[in-house]
Amino acid sequence: MIAAAAEGNAEVTYDGRALIINGTRRLLFSGSIHYPRSTPQMWPSLIEKAKEGGLDVIQTYVFWNVHEPVQGQYNFNGRFDLVRFIKEVQSQGLYVSLRIGPFIEAEWSYGGLPFWLHDVPDIVFRSDNEPFKFHMQKFVTMIVDLLKSERLFASQGGPIIISQIENEYKTVEDAFHEKGPPYVNWAASMAVGLQTGVPWMMCKQDDAPDPVINACNGLNCGLTFTGPNSPQKPAIWTENWTFVYQVYGKDPRPRSAQDIAFAVALFIAKKNGSFVNYYMYHGGTNFGKSASSYVTTAYYDQAPLDEYGLIWLPTWGHLRDLHAVIKQSEEALLWGVYSNSSLGQQQEAHVFQTNSGQCVAFLVNYDEHNPATLQFRTAMYTLSAKSISVLPNCKDVAFDTAKVSAQTGERSATPIQYLSQDQQWQAFADEVISQDKSSFAAEGLKEQMSLIKDATDYLWYTISYNHSQQDGPQTLHVDSRAHLLHVFINGKFVGTAHGDHDGALPNFEQPIEFSEGGNDISLLSVMVGLPDSGPYLEKRVAGLRRVRIRGSSGGSQRDLTNWLWHYKVGLTGESMLIFSEQGSETAEWKSLQGYTNKPLMWYKTRFDAPKGDDPVVLNLENMGKGEVWINGESIGRYWASFRAPSGDPTQSLYHVPRSFLKPSGNLLVLLEELGGDPRSIGVETMSIFRVCGHVSELHYPSVLAKNKDPYALLQCPQGRNISMIEFASYGTPLGECLAYPNRGNCHAPGSEAIIQKACLGKQECTIFATNQMFGGDPCVGTPKSLLVFGRCS
């Protein structure tokens, strides 16, 4: 590609085939990397790996609630330094796709809207509502002016070639009735009026008004996208989901490299797609309280670059190879005449050909279970099940989406230190709030989000209840619309309840042994992120809705809902800033003995940073639920006790960026809500420990081959070398990179020794799968392949 940083002022326009940069149509591969979900120290490496993976563009949202957490007070420091992030992309010669929104959803708390908007009088979010439009326009204008002042739009010589206003609005537009369509037109007009010199887009907005481009989001826009709403607009895919974001209580739902590649090739072939963005290319970490309801701290961990910035194999490599093949046919794809034909009941061909003879063909087999043998033009082809074969010269297969020739790898966490010694830990019991320790009182049950304002997850509801033994056994019923509820009677913990992402609510029902006379009922209502989607977000409610005490035998009932309740926002430890270096010194910490496996406990210790550069994680598998801080920086919420259907924690490892750490004496503070034992926590490092190459002479992307010979590339991460060849066979090996291998009937005896000589002690090595490499043909007339496993250390 032409480096964005070297182009000077660029004119960016579009037509019905592509974005046009300085008069040239461009076929662009893009990847989402969100600057607040990583650290400035990680950005250069992430962008470099994205570029090596064949990307032209980095796409990011703009996160209003981190930039303006308090109305009129702006923050662009550290992880929130948008300008620094864009300039880093520019310095590496890539473009930027900027999704300003400013509503973004993104599994981000409150969809990226600052919570202070909730308290603006008469406001209705995302509708033809003057208060909302005023604040939205003010923020968008501020962002555009900031970027203009840094000359970051392509029209000024910067890398930003396209921007987005709003986000997936069509999914909620009908709910706003007559206030929806005018808002769409206003938002588009407002954005275009800012005169950035680059196009604007709206995703999932098939009626996006001219000149705004309507774009697709989804798993397979080659099938679902109805197309641009004007023949003068190009087909753009804003979000090709590389994974399914995880929520607590669910197992991961990975997406294979083959499926992603199939979807990309189909969009380009069938929809004349010229811009594909991977959402996410690097998901990163939801630090602090940034995740929306029930969403894990790890975000899109199995994207091409994983949560820690390690290359996720084989997805990264398989897509890199696809990009290389597609780019070879850029002229035919952007200038050629398109035609398609049926090759069978579930097979079809898509062809692009120029007058000068440039030609590319995509042979599609939709059958998910069976390969297909068919004729295209004058030759016969065998298509893999659910695959697209790419023929850059309309003759030779250069890439099969269903066959992975890229290196495969395995990631592993290595224990470095177990924080298991009692003397390493200190404990602080947070206060159970009764009504005499509350902050204020009000009749009825107050709505929670209006009180906590995204500053804390916690709200205490307390009341005094007089009980007579004549009433007999009693059952406490609490209906809640929060995410968790912890119940304390007279200062003692009696139970908890939680909901889930599917809509279950944390309603509590349990027999209670009340004391004769007055009893303190203390109910701690807990949020795990604010909602991030849906219409009328400002009207969403959380917290307790009804509280009743009933006779266990079905007798009398007392409804406490409208009584005088007492409230306190947040926990005592939070108000003390106990997680900070200074705040932790003011707390009266106790020795650990007697303070484990109790609710509402703070624990602290210190540890040294592991040596080296490998990403650092905390293993919290045996803890309950809470939040962790390292040197005052929150690495996010954990909820290891919320098991997935598999029986495993949804997430047990929690990322600690290296930039959060000092060489020694790092302060670790965690809040444990449910009662874990901190002595089970371990400090570990994450790395790719095994790599595998598998290539066959029957299938190889010849246009990518060195000297036109098939080869396997073994490559360890930077700073690691190949220390062992665990398996090697040239011939007919059994198995594959994701399965246990064995030798087949045909095996070159010197396979292992030859590869050891070529690879041991090196960071990477190339092994050609040829008879010459392995000293002769081990089985004449038999198609051969090479399968090799190497260990990195």
N, C-alpha and C positions, 0 to 999 in steps of 0.2 A: 504494500500500500504506500501511498504518498504520506510521509510523516506530517501529521497535523501541525506539529510545532514548527515545521519548516515552510509552511505554505504562505505565510503572510496573510493579509486580509483575504478571506475566501467568500465567494458568493455561493450560498447554499439555496437551491431551489428544488423542485421535484417535477416529475411528470408521471405518466401512468405506469412506468416501469421501475423507477428508482429515485432515490435522492440524487441530486446532481450537485457535485462539488466542483466549483471552478469549471463548469461546462462539461464535466465528465460524469456519466452515470456510474454509481458505485454499488456494488453488492457487498453488504456489510454484515459481519458477525459481531455480536455485542454480548456482554455479560454483566449482570448486576453485581455490584460490590457496594455495600452500604457503609459509608465512612464511620457512623457511630457504632457499628457492630464489629469493628476491629480497632486497631490503634494506629496512630501516625507512624510508629516504628514498623508496623506490618505492611503499610500501604505499598512501599516500593516493591517488595517481594511479590505481593499479590498481583500487582499490575504487570510486573515482569513475567510471571508465570501465565497470566492471561494472554499476554502478547505471544509468548512461546506456544500457547495453545491455539493460535490462529485467530485471535480476536482483533478487530479493528476499533472497537468502541467499548467504553466502560459506561454502564448506566447506573444512575443512583437516584433515589428519592431525595427530596429536601425535607428535613424533619422540623416542622414548625415548633413543636413543643419543647425541643431541646434548645432551639435558637431564641425563643421568646418565652421562657418559663414563667416570667412575670411580665404583665403587660407593660410594654415600653422599655423593658430591660433585656438586652440582647447578649447572647453567648455564642461566640465562634472560636472557643479555645479548645485545645487538646483534640479529642476525638470528634469534636464538633466543628473543626476548622474546615469548612466547605471549600474555601478558596485554596488552601494548601493542598487538599485532596485533588481538586481539579488541576492545579498546576503540576502535581506529581504525575497525573495521567498525561498531561501535555508534554512533560519532559521526556516521557518514554514513547512519544510519537503516536499516541492513540487519540481518538476522538472521544467526546462525552455526549451522552444522551441524558438530559437533565429532566427528571420528573418532579416538577415543583409542586404539583397538587393544588393547594397545600394539604387537602385530605389525601392520605396515602394508603390507609388500611394497613397492609404490610405486616399483619400480626404484631403491630406496634401499639402501645397503650394509647387509647382514645383515637386511634387512626391517625396519629400525628398531630391532632389538634390540641392546642394548649388548654388546660382545664379552665383557665380564667374566662374563656369564651362562654362557658356554661352560665356564668353569673352576669353576662351582659343582658340588660333588660330587653324583653320582647324578641330575643334572638331565636331563629330557627336555622339550624345548620343546613348548608348545602341546598338552599332553596332561594326563590326570588324574594329574599328577605333583606331589607335595607341594612340592619345592623350587621348581619353576617357578611354581606357583600362589602360593606365598608372595611371591616377588619381583614377580610380575605384580600381585597385589592391592596390595602396598605402593606400587608406582608409580602405579597407577590411582587409588588413594585419595589419594596426595599431590597428583596433578593436580586431582582433584575438589575437595579441600580448598583448594588454592590459588585455584581459580576461585570457590569459594564465598566465600573471604575477600575477594575483590574484587567480590563480588555480581554475577557475570557470567551466572548462569543466569537464564532468563526468569522463573522463580518468584521471583527476587530483584530483578527489574527490569532484568536484563541481556539480552543479545541471543541467548544460546544456547538454541535451541528443541528440539534433538534431539542425541543423542550416539550413538556407535557403539562397541560392544565387539567385540573380535576382528575378523577381516577375511577373507572368502572361505574360511572354514574347511572348508566342505563339500567343496572340491576336494581336501583332504588327509585328511579325517576317516577314511575307510576304512583308510588306512595305519596308523592307530593302534589299529585293531581295537576291543577292549572298552574301551580307554582314551579313545576319542574322544567318544562320546555323553555320558558323565558330565562331561567337561570342558566341553562346550557348555552343559549345564544349570548347572554351577558358575559359569561365566563370566557367564551371564545373571543368575543369582541374585545373584552378587556385585555386579554393576553396579547392578541395581535396588535392592539394599540400601543403596547410597550415598545414596539419597534426594535426588536432584538436583532433583526437581520437574518434570522433562521426560522425554519418552519416550526409550527406547533402541531401537536397531536392530542387526541383523546382516545383512550383505550376503551373497548367495549361500548362504544358510542356510535352506533351505525348511522345516526343522523347528525354526526358532527358537522356543524355549518362550515361552509367554505370560508377561508382557505385551510381550515384545520383538517388534518388527516385523521381518519378513523382507523384504529389499530385493533388487533386481536390479542386476547389473552387465553391461555388454556393449554391442555395437554397435547392437542393435535389440531392446530389451526388449518392444516391441510385438508381436514374434513369438515370442521365446524365454521370456519370463517366464511361469511357470505360475500366478502370482498369489499374493496373500497367503494364508497358511496358516490364516486365520480370516476369516469374513465381517465381523468387527469391526475388521479392520486395513486401512489404506489401501495403495494401490499406489504404491510409492516406487522411484525409479530412482536409485541411488547413483552410478553411473559411466556416463555416456553418452560414449564415447570420441570425442573430437574430432579425433584424429590417431592415429598409431601411433608410440609412442616409438621413437627411433632407436638403433641399435647400430652400432658401428664395423664397416665392411665391407659395409654395406647402403645402398641408395638410400632416400630418403624415400618413405613411402607415405601421401600426403595423403588426406584425406577431404573431399569437396566440401560446400559450404554447403547445397546442395540435398539431399544424402543425410542430413545431420544433421537438417535441418528435417523431412524425411519421417519419420525415426525418432521425433522428438519428437511430431509430430502423431499418428502412429499409436499411440504409447503412451497418449496422452491419450484418443484416440478409442476404441481397442479394449480397453484395460485399465483404463479409468476412472482413468488416472494423474493424480495431483494434486501430485507432487513430482518434478521432473526436475533432476538435477545434471549439469553438463558437466564431464567429467574429460579434460583440464584446461580451465579457462577462461583461465588463465595458467600455463604450465608453468614458465618461468623457467630458472634455471641450476643445474647440479649443481656447486657450488663445492667446492674441496678434493678429498677422496677420498670424497665422499658418494654417488656413483653406484655402482650395483651392476654386476655382471659385464658388461663390454663396452659399457655404456650410455654414450652421448655426454654431453658437458658440457651441450649444449643439450637442453632437455627440453620436448617438445610445442611446438616452435617455431611451428607453424602452428595453434595454438589461437586462439580469438577475440582474445585479446591475446597477441602473440608473445613470444619469449624476452625481449625488451628492454622490453616493456610498450607497444609500439606496437599500434594497432588493426589487426588482420589482416582485410583486406577481400577479398571481400565477406562473409565468414562472420559477422563481428560484426554488420554491419548487417542481413543477412538474418534472423538469429535475433532481433535486436531487433524487427524488423517482425512476426515470428511471435508473439513474446511479447505485443506490443501487441494483435494481433488476438485471441489466445486470452483475454487478460485482459478483453476486452469481453464475453466470454461466460461469465465466472466463475460467475455465478449459475446459469445453465442447466447448466453442467458439474458443479457441486457439489450442486445441489438437484434437477435435472431427472430425469425418467424416461428411462432409456436404452433404445434399440431399434436394431436393425441389420437390413439387408436386402441381398440380392444384386442388383446392377445389371448383371451380366454374368459371363462366365467368370472374369475377373480383376479385377472391379470390385465395390465394395460401398459402402454408405452406413452411417454411424454417426450417430445423432441423439440429442440430449439436449433435452428439452422440459419446462418447468414448467407447473403449472396456470394460472399467470398469463399464459402465452403466450410466455415467454422461450424461444428456440429456437436451437440451433446444430447444424450438420450438417458432417460430414467426408465428402467423396466421394473414395474411394480407387481409384487405378488401379495395380495391381501390375505390369502389363506394362512391362518395362524398355525396350522398343524402339518401341512404337506408342502413339499417342494413342487415346483412346476417346471416341466421341460417344454420349451416353446420356440417358435421361429420368429425372429425379428429381422426384417429385411431378408438377407440371403443366408443368415447364419442361425445355428441352433444355440440356445442358452438354457442352462438349468438354474432356476431361481430358488434360493433358499425359502423356507417357510417364513411368512411375514417379513419380507425384505424388499429393498430397493437396490438394484444394481445400477451403478453410475458408469456410463460409457462416454468419456470425454471426447472421443473421436467418432461416436456413434457406432463403434465396432468392438473395441476391446474393453472388457470389464476392468475398471480400475479400483472399484470399491463396492463392497457388499455390506449393507448396513447390518446384516445379521451375523457377519463373521468378524470377530475381533482379532486383528493381528497386532494391535498395540500391546505394550507391556502391561501385565497385571501385577498388582502388589497387595500386600497385606499389612495392615496397621496394627500396632500393638502398644500397650502401655507398660512401661517398665517401672516397678516399684523402686523408689530411691530411699524413702524414709518413712517409717511408720511412727506416728505420733502417739505412741502407746503408753508412755510413762506417766504415772499420776502426777509427778512433780513438774511435768511440762505444762500442765493445764491448771487454769484457775477458773472459778465459777462465780456467777452473779445471778441471783434469782430476781427476775423481774417481778414487779408488784401486781398482785391481783387487786383490781380496783373495785372497791365498794362505794356506795353512794356518798359516804362522808369524805371520800378522796376524789370525787369527781370534779369536773371543771364547770359544768353547768347543768341545769335541769330544764325539762320541757315536758309538756303533756303529750303523750303518744310516742310512737316509735318513729324517730327521725330517719330520713333517707341518708344512706351512708356516704355515697360519692360526694354529695353536696358538702359534707362535713370534712372528709379526709382530703379532698381536693388533690388527689394523686400525690400527696406528700408522704403518705404512709399507707400500709395495707390494713391498719387495725383501728377498730372503733369499739370502745367499751360501752355496753348498755347495762346499767345496774339499777336495782330496785330492792326495797326491803319488803319482805312478805311475812305476815304473821300466820303461824300455823298452830292449830289446836289438835291435840292427839285424838280428840273426838271425831275429827274429820277422816281418820283412818289413813291408809296408804295413799300416796299421791303420785301422779305421773305428770312430768313436765313436758309440754308440747311447745316447740318453737318452730315457726315457719319462717324461712329466710330466703332471700334472693341474693345473698352474697355467695362466696365460694366455700368457705369453711366456717364452722362455729365451734368454739370451745366453751364448755359450760363449767362454771365454778359455783359451788354452794358453800357459803361461809368460809370462803378462801380456799376450799379444797376442790381439786379437779375431779369431776365426775364423768366426763365423757366428751366426745367430739363427733362431728358429722361433717361430711363434705359432699359437694356436688361433682359434676364432671362437665367436660366440654360438649357433651351431647345434650345437655339441658337438664340433667338431674340436679335437684336443689338440696342444699345441706339442711334439710328439715330434721329436727331432733325430737325424739320421743323416748323417754326413759323413766322408770320409777325412781323417785327420790325420797330418801329418808330425811325429811325436814326435822329440825329441832323444835321443841315446844317454844312458842313465842316467835320473836323476830328472827328472820333468816335473810342473809344477804345473797341475792341472786346476781351473779356477775357473768354476763354473756359477752364473750369476745368474738366479734364478727370480723371475718378476714376476707380480703380480696386477694386474688392471685392475678393481678393485672386488670385494667379497665377494658371494657368492650372496645372493639375496633371497627365495627361495621354495622350496616343496617341504617334505615331511615330514622330520623328524629332521635339521633344519638343523645341530644341534650335532654331528652325526656326519659332516658333509661334510668332505672332505679335499682338500688341494691340495699342490702342490710336487712334487718329484721322486719317482718310484716305482721306477725301475730304471735302472742305469747299467752298460753293458757295453762292452768293447773287443774287437773281433773282427778276425781277419785278413781283409784285403780279398778274398783269394782263397778265403774260406770255410774257413780253417784254424782254429787254436785260438781259444778265447774265454775272456776273463776277465770274470767278473761282479763288479763292484765294489760292488754294492748293499749288502752287509752288512759292508763294510770300515769302518774307523774314519774318519768324516768330520768335517771341521771347519766351523764355522758362524760367520756374522756377520749380525746383523739390521740391515737398513737400509744406507744409503750414508754415506760419510764426510761429504759435504756436508750431508746431513740432520742428522747429529749436531752439526755446527757451526752449525746454523741459518743456513746461508749465504744463505738467501733473505731474511733479515731485515736491517734497517739495521745493527744491531750485529754480527750474525754475519757479514755480508758484509765488514765491515772487518777481520775476523781472518783472512780467507783470503788466500793469496798469489796474487793475480790476475796473469795474463800478458797481453801484447798478443795480439790475435786471430790474428796471422799464424802459420800452421802449426797452428792448433788448430780449424780448421773441418772439417766432414765426418768427425769422429771420434766414436766411441761414448763414452758416459758423460762428457759435458762439461757444465759449468755455464757459462752466459754471463750477463753483466750489462751494463746500460746505464741511461741516464736519458733521460726524455723529458718534454715539457711537455703538459699536458692540452689537447686541442682546445677552442677557444672555443665558446661556445653551450651548449645543453642537449641536443643530440642524443646518443643512446646511443653509447658508444665500444666499438670492437672491435679486437682484434689479428688481423691476417691472417697465419696460420701455414701457408698452403697448401703452401709448399715445405720445411717442416720434416719431421722424422720422427715421433718419439713422445717424450712426456715430460710435464712439468708446468710451469705458469707461476705466478709470484707477482708481485703489484704492491704495493709498499710493505709487504711481508710478508704480504699476503692472497693465498691461493691462489685463482685463478680456475678451477682444475680441471685435469684431465688433457687432453692433446691427443694425437691419433694421426692426423696428416694423411697419413702414408704408407700407411695401411691404406685402399686404394682400394675404392670400391663397384663393382658390376658395370658401371656407366656409365663407369668410368674416372676419376671425380672423387673427391676426398677426401670421406668421409662428412660431415666437418665441417671447414671451413677458417677460419671466423670465430669468435672466442672473446670473450665479453662481459666488459667491464671496467666494473662499475658506477661511476657518477660519484662516489659516496660513497667509493670506494676511492682517489680521485685527489686530489692537491694541484694548485694552479695550475701549478706548474713543478717540475722536478727529481724526477719520480717514478722510484722505483727499480724497474726491471724485471729480474727474475732468472728464468731458465728452465733446467731440466734437460733435456738432449737425450740420449736413450738410444742412438739409432741413427746419428746423424751428419749432422745438417742444418747449414745455414749461416745464422746469425742475421741476416746482412745482407739476407736476403730478406724480413724481417718488416716489416709496415707497420702504422701506426696509422690507423684509419679511423673514420668516424662513420656511423651507420645512420639512415635517414629514409625516409619515404614521399615519393617525388619526383613521382609522377604519380597523378592521380585521374581517374576516369571515371564518367559517369552515362549510363544507357541506359534509356529508358522509352518505352512504346508506349501509344497510346490504346486498343489492343485488350486490353491487360492492364495493370491497375494496381490496387493495393489501395485501392479507393475510400474505405474507411473511414479510411484514413490520409492521404488526399489533402487538400491545402490547397484550400479552396473547391471541393472535389470535382473539381478539374482535375489531370491527371497532371503531375508535375514531376520534374526531376532536381536533386539537391542535390550541389554540389561543395564539399568541405570539406577544407582542408589541416590538417595537425597544428598544434597551438598554437604560435605563434611563427613560422609560415610563411604566406605569402600566395600567391595564384594569380598567377603571373608571366607565364604564356603560355597561350593556347588553341591546342593543337596540332592539334585537329580538331574541327569542329562541323558538324552537318547536321541540319536538321529536314525530314523528308520520308520517304524510304525508304532510309536509309543501309544500306550493306552492312557486315557484320562485327559485332563486339560488343566488350565491354570487354576481353576476354582474347584478342582477335584483331586483326590489322591492319585498320583501317577504310577504307572508300571511300565516295564518294557514290553513291547509287543513281540511278535514272531520274528520281526526284522529289526536288527539293532547293530549299529556300527560299534565294534568292541572298544574302540578308543574314544568314544564320545565324551566321557567324563574327563579324561586326561587332557584331551585337546581343548576343551572349554576351560578347564582349570588354568591351563597355560595362558590362554587368551584373556582371562578375566580376573583371576585372583589378585587382590591388592589394588584394583583399579576402581574408580568411581563409576565408570561405565565401559562397556565393551560391546562390540558388534560381532555376531557369529553368523556367517553365511551358511544357509541350509543347502549346501551343495556337496556332491560326491568328492570334489577336489578338496574341500575343507576337511572332510573326514576320511581321506585316504583311500577312496574307492567307493564303488556302489555296493552296499551291503545286501541288496536284493534286487537284481536286475529286473526291470520291467514293472516294478511295483512303485506306485506313487509314494513319496516319502515326506515326512515332516520332522520338525525339530521341536522338542519340548525340553526346557531347561528351567530349573529353580535355583536361584542364588540367594544367599543370606547377606544382609547388610549390617555392618557394625563399625 
